[in-house]
Amino acid sequence: MLLGAEVRRYVAVEGFLSPAREGFLQRLKADACALSDCRLRLTQTQSEPALMRINQIAHSLAGAGGIYGFAGITCASAALSAAAENNLAGRAKPIEVERALNRLLERIASP
């Protein structure tokens, strides 16, 4: 969580990181589509592979969001990753994953 703040402290997001930030915004759109697809598969028999994919995407976004100044996306992604891991381990209900997924998708829609 502190990595993004440290990077921005030395490199202005608006300057050197601006092209990379634009690339991240494009990635957010693609990840939102993939997460939406996974949400559909959660209600089907393919829920475990969907949960694993959700966890993978969320974990990746949690690590990258803060670097580009999207702390809210980082937090929502970390929460989704934890919910997916807990569900896979039998420690959380599917509704918790769905709620965390909805919060992240809302964040992505309005970064």
N, C-alpha and C positions, 0 to 999 in steps of 0.2 A: 504494500500500500504506500510505502514511503518512496519507492523507486521513482514513480512519476514526478513527485514533487522535487526530488533531487535532480532529475534530468532537466526539468523545466527551470530549475535554479541556474543551471549552467548554459542551457540552450533555449532561447525563446521559441515557443511553439509557433508564433506568428512568422518567424524568420526561417531559420534553417529547417525546422521540422514541419513547416507548412505543407509541402508536397506529401510527406509521409502521413500527416494528419488527414489530408484529403483521401489518401489511400485507405486509411483506417475507416473513414466514413463510408467508403464504398464497401469495405469488408463488413461493416455493420449491417448494411442492407442485405448482403448475401447471407450473413449469419441469421438475420431475422427471418428470412425465407426458410432456411434450413430448420430453425427452431419451430417455426409454424408447421412445417411438414412433420416434425417429430411429435408435436402436440397431437396431430391427427392420429399418429401411430400409437400413442399412449393408450388410446381407448380400444385398440385392437390387440390381437394376440402377440404382436411384435413389441411389447412394451419394454422388455429388457434391452434390446438393441437401441431402441429410441432413448431410453434413459442414459445409456452409455454415451450415445452421441450428444445428447443434451449436456451431460457432464463435461465432455470433451470441449465443446464449443464454449460453454460458460466458463470453464477453467481458463481457457485461452483468452477470452475477453477480460476476465478479471485481472489477468496479468498485464494486458496491453492498454486498457481504458485509461488508467491514471497517467500514463506517459503522455497521452495526447490531450489531457485536461478534462477527461470525462470520469470524474470520481464517482458520480452517481451510477454510471454503467458498471464501473468496477465493483461497487458495493452490491448492486443488484445481481451481477454475474456471480460473485462469490456466494451470495445467498442461494442462488439457483444451483450452483455446483454442489454446495453442501446438502441441499434438499434432495438432489438426485442421488448423491452418494448414500445418504441416509435411507432413501427409499430402496435402493439396491441392496442395502444391508438389512432391510426389514425393520429399520428404526423410525420410519416416517411413512405417513399415508400418501397415496398418490395426489390427493388434493393439495398437499403442501408444495409438491413439485409444480402443479398447475398454477397455483397462486404466485409462486416465485417466477415462473415462466411468464405469466401475464405482466408482472411488475417490470421484468426486464424488457419485454417487448414494448411496453408503454414508454420506458426510458429511451429505448432505441428510436422510437417514433418521434420523440422530441428531445434530442440530445442537447 
